Amino acid sequence: MNTAAAARLSAPRKATDKEKDKVQWGYRHNGYYALKILLTIAGFVGAIIVNIAFPQKAAVEFKTYIITALGLQFTLTINDVYIFVLSALALFYAGSGILSLHNKDKRKSYSRKAAFRFALGIALAVWDIGGTKLQLFAQPFFPGPAQVIEAYLADSEYIVQNTLYSLRLYAAGFSCGVLLGVGTGILIGWFPKVYYWVYPVLKITGVVPAVAWMPFALTLLPNSFTAAVFLIVICAWFQIAFLTAQGIQSTPKQSYEAARVLGSGQIGLITHVAIPHAMPDIFTGICTANAMAFTTLVMSEMLGQPGGLGYYINQSKVWSAYYKVLAAIIIMAVLFSLINHVIGLIQKRTLRWQEGVVKK
């Protein structure tokens, strides 16, 4: 065999190896995954370097607090605490990446979010420069991250009390709204007479913003907590009931006929055919109602509650303590993300039959 023929035979083999290497270069590749871990922590390390190396030009008072942890007392400025938080985030994500090393799904998820976490670190560095180092942003409306952390140090117990109040109010209102919405939706979707009488009421009252009912709620209900629960229930009820009814009514007749052939009665048709078929719509309603209920929660707290994060924002605004307002907003964002995450886990578990069937 001459040299040219040997080269022709070997060329396709080289191309196949390159394609194979290209396919392997992904979240399953250890080198690729290590780069993603480094990318994740690089943003937070960069924010630390910027905080230490960038000169402090603006006149900002860095108050000192005594922090007790594990029986020890530390005297730290708010800027020291900010650096500590950045370091903790970098270590947390580095540890999370190492722990996810042997789990394919977690490894994939970690790799996908690496770029966003890097951008988050860079955004914190920019915020630090604009809000603290140079104070380029309008003051006192947009303080730097170190000043926002001061709110957690100065009002730690008060913030915890208000956060627990918000969670209690939200849990009571949203859970009642989900139960009432799903129940109403099943009745409307299954019974034509209920649909005839209740659906027009649902259509008329459902489009009215929940906050519009506040004057009646505060007057007719025994206390402000009950009134806020009522507003959240009204807010969640419409979305969930509407989509649940839609899901029940869209169940194919063939499914009912098959269940009847197998000996199912009316209750069996509802519980084993109609409700399972409506579950995707029910969860769509719950997710939509969740965002609206959270908005109603904050608005009701700002307008007439003795506690809660909305109340804390209102109170801080009166004293022009905008760093406390931002601190409360960050807690709200974290809480809302956690609630969404929990709902997502329940939805994933309930609708596990959709895995590999529908596009996500």
Salt bridges, closest charged atoms under 4 A:
GLU150 OE2 - LYS63 NZ 3.39
ASP155 OD2 - LYS324 NZ 2.89
GLU355 OE2 - LYS360 NZ 3.42
